[in-house]
Amino acid sequence: MVWDVLNVVGTLAFCISGALVAMEVKYDIMGIYILGLITAFGGGAVRNLMIGLPIVEVWQQTTLFVIALIAMTLFILLPKSFIFHLKEWSVFDAIGLSAFAVQGAMYAQSMDMPLLAVMFSASITGAGGGIIRDVLAQKRPSVFTREVYLLWAIMAGFIIGMDWITTDVQHYALFGIILLLRLISQRYNWDLPIRTFTEE
């Protein structure tokens, strides 16, 4: 149950996040749909590839594709002023990251994957679609530009991989904690240190 709920929540959040970025860079209607779908399903596709599962499993999620297409269509029809305010809140990316990080970790754990594989599954499911989205939108992926983003997904994978939580309530609570941490780090501009050989 929790798996399915997080899958739907993550798909909805990331397809809207992708649509927002597409509008921001002035892509056409087709670009909005494509970027939204890639953001929602790209992380899961890369995860399947890396842990040895058939990529074709992505296309067996017909219900999620329909939900994403309907959500993006309704989103496109919203007034521009409302869409602008949604962009300012920047909450969809945080919801998608949190939901897919927990769901991705649960997915790997259900296959009895080792701890590192569970952590990788959490991070790539939670952030992979956003990375592909930013590249296609010709933006530097926010995951790699000092923001505390990927760290929260890795933390979710570690907690689940260590079997510290087992019940549905605990998984929902972890989703809420990851979401809260992501929003707080975004609100207060928490950054990871950088190391470069160039002079600033």
N, C-alpha and C positions, 0 to 999 in steps of 0.2 A: 504493500500500500504506500509506504513512505517513498519508496523508489519511484512509483508512478507519479505521485504528487510532485516530487522534486523535478522530475523530468518535464512535466507540463509547465511548472513555474519557471524553470530555467529556459525552456524553449520560448515561452512568451516574452520573458524579459530580454533575452538576447536577440530575438528577431526584431523587437522594437528598438533595441540599442543599435543594431545594424542599420535599421531604417533611418534612425536619427543621424547617424554618421553619413549615410548616403545623401540625405537632404542637406546636411551641413556642407558637403563638398559639391553640391549641386548636380548630383547624378539624376538621370531621368527615371521614369516609373519602373522600367525594367531593372535598372541599376539598384533601385531601392529594394525590390523584391529579392534580387540575387544576393545583395549584401546582407540582407536580413536573414535569409536562409543559410548562407555560409556561416554567419556568426552563430546561429542557433545549432547547426549540425556539424560544423567544421571540426570542433574540438573532439566530438565523439568519433568522427571518422579517423582522425589522426591517432586517437587512443587505440581504436581497434587495429589499425595498421601496426602500431608499435608493440602491442601485446599479443599479436598473432591471431586476431579474430578477423573473419571475413568482412571486408569493407561493405559488401552488399547488404549487411544487416542494417545499415543506415537507411536504405531504401524500403525496408520493411516496416517503417514507422509511419504508415500512411496517415493515421489519425493525427499525429503530431504535425505532419506537413500541412494538413488541412487546417488545423488550429492556427498554425503560424501564418498561413496565407490569409485567413479570415482576419486575424488580429492586425496584420500589416495593412490590409485593405481599409479596415475601420480607422486605423491610425492615420493613414494618408488623407482620409476625409475630414479629419479634425481641423478646426480653425488654425491658421498659422500662429496666431498669438498664443494659443494653448500649447501647441507643439514647442514653441520657443521656451515657454516656462518649464515644460517637461525636460527639455535639454538642459536648462539651468540646474534642475534638481540632480541630474546625473545619477539617479538611483537604479535605473534598469541594469546597468552594467554590474553594479554591486550585487543585485539580486541574482542575476544569471551566474556570476562567479560563485556565489555561496551555494546555490542550489546544485550546480553541476559539479562543484568540488566534492560535496558530500555524496552525490549520486555516483560520480565516477569512482570514488574510493570504495563505495559499497559494491559497485560492479566488479572491481578487481578482487575485492575480498571474497565475494561469492564464488570466485573461481580459484580460491586458495592460492592467490598470488603472494609472493614474499612482500615484506614491508616496503622495500624500495619501489616495487612495481605498483603497490597501492598508492604510495605518495605521488609517483609519476602520473598514474591514472587520474588522481584528483586534480593535479596541477594542469595537465594537458586538456582534460575535459572542461575544467573551469576557465582556462585562459586561451586555449588553442584557437577557438573560433574568433575571439577578439583580436588575436595576433594576425590571423589571416585577413580579417576585416580591415584592420589598420593598414596593412600592406597594400591591399587592393584600393584603399582610399588614398594611397600615397602619403600616409602619415607614419611617423615613428611610433612603433607599438608602445603603448603606455606601460606595458608590463616591464619593458627594459629601460625605462627612463626614470629610474630612481624611485618611482612611487611604490609604496608598500602595497602590493597587489598580489603577486604570485605567492608570497610568503604565507598568506592566510590560507590559500588552497593547499599548500604543502602541509601546513599545520593540521588541517582537517584530515588529510590523508594519513598523517602520522597517528593521530588519535584513533582513527578507525582501524588502521593497520595494526595497532597495538592491542586491539580488542578491548579498549577502555570503555566503549559504549556498545550496547547490543540491542536496546529496545527502540521502538518507533519514536517514543517521546524523547529519548536521548538524541536521536538523529535529528529530529526537528529542532531541539534545543541547540545542537551544534550548528545547524543552518542559521539560526537566529544569532548566535554568537559571532560566527564568521561574517555575517551581514553587518552586524553592529560594528565590529572591528574595522571592516572595510570602509564603512561610512565615516567613522571617527578619524581614521587615518587620512581619508580624503578631505574631511572638513578642516583638520588641523595641519594639513600638508606634511604628514610624516614622510620622510624620504629615507631610502637606503643610501649608505655611503657609496661614492663612486671612486674609481681609480683610473687615472689617465696618464699618458706620457706626454701629452701636449700641454703647452702653457696656456693658462686662461687669460 
